[in-house]
Amino acid sequence: GKTKPARVPLALIRRRFDPRAAHYEREEVRERGWQGHVLVADAIRRALPERSDLAVLDAGCGTGLVGQRLRDAAAMLV
């Protein structure tokens, strides 16, 4: 049988997801009601209330939506 690759080729990932990148936020958040960024940011705020000195690395889907929601809690935001 066929052997599965150790990882998905980068070219395939780009071909699949790059065309959607410009519309991702509109499609997933507004049209489909995706709330992952809200849930993550809210959980951080509950765990670390009243903080404004956090070092935040938003390394999720590349939209920066979590970082936007935590901007006021971050001393550093990447």
C-alpha positions as CSV (number, residue, x, y, z in Angstrom):
1,G,0.0,0.0,0.0
2,K,0.8,3.7,-0.1
3,T,3.0,5.1,2.7
4,K,1.6,8.3,4.3
5,P,4.0,11.2,4.4
6,A,5.5,12.2,7.8
7,R,3.9,15.6,7.4
8,V,1.7,17.4,4.9
9,P,3.7,19.2,2.2
10,L,3.9,22.9,2.7
11,A,2.8,23.5,-1.0
12,L,-0.4,21.6,-0.4
13,I,-1.2,23.6,2.8
14,R,-0.6,26.9,0.9
15,R,-2.7,25.8,-2.0
16,R,-5.5,24.8,0.3
17,F,-5.5,27.7,2.8
18,D,-3.9,30.8,1.2
19,P,-6.9,31.6,-1.0
20,R,-9.1,31.6,2.1
21,A,-6.8,33.8,4.2
22,A,-8.2,37.1,3.0
23,H,-11.8,36.0,3.8
24,Y,-11.2,33.8,6.9
25,E,-12.4,36.2,9.5
26,R,-15.5,37.2,7.6
27,E,-16.4,33.6,6.8
28,E,-15.6,31.9,10.0
29,V,-16.4,34.5,12.6
30,R,-19.2,36.5,11.1
31,E,-20.9,34.0,8.9
32,R,-20.4,30.7,10.8
33,G,-20.3,32.2,14.3
34,W,-16.8,30.9,15.3
35,Q,-16.1,31.9,18.8
36,G,-12.7,30.3,19.6
37,H,-10.9,33.6,20.1
38,V,-13.6,34.8,22.5
39,L,-13.4,31.6,24.6
40,V,-9.6,31.7,24.8
41,A,-9.4,35.4,25.7
42,D,-12.3,35.0,28.3
43,A,-10.6,32.0,29.9
44,I,-7.3,34.0,30.2
45,R,-9.1,37.0,31.7
46,R,-10.9,34.7,34.3
47,A,-7.6,33.0,35.2
48,L,-5.6,36.3,35.4
49,P,-8.1,39.1,36.2
50,E,-7.1,42.7,36.5
51,R,-3.8,42.1,34.6
52,S,-2.1,44.6,32.3
53,D,1.4,43.2,32.3
54,L,1.0,39.9,30.3
55,A,3.4,38.8,27.6
56,V,0.9,37.5,25.0
57,L,1.9,35.4,22.0
58,D,-1.1,35.0,19.7
59,A,0.0,31.9,17.7
60,G,-3.3,30.5,16.8
61,C,-4.9,30.6,13.3
62,G,-3.0,33.7,12.2
63,T,-5.9,36.1,12.4
64,G,-4.7,37.9,15.6
65,L,-8.2,37.8,17.0
66,V,-7.1,36.6,20.5
67,G,-4.4,39.2,20.6
68,Q,-6.9,41.9,19.8
69,R,-9.1,40.8,22.7
70,L,-6.1,40.8,25.1
71,R,-4.4,44.0,23.9
72,D,-5.3,46.0,27.1
73,A,-4.0,43.1,29.3
74,A,-0.7,42.9,27.5
75,A,2.6,44.6,28.2
76,M,3.9,42.8,25.2
77,L,1.8,41.4,22.3
78,V,3.3,39.3,19.5
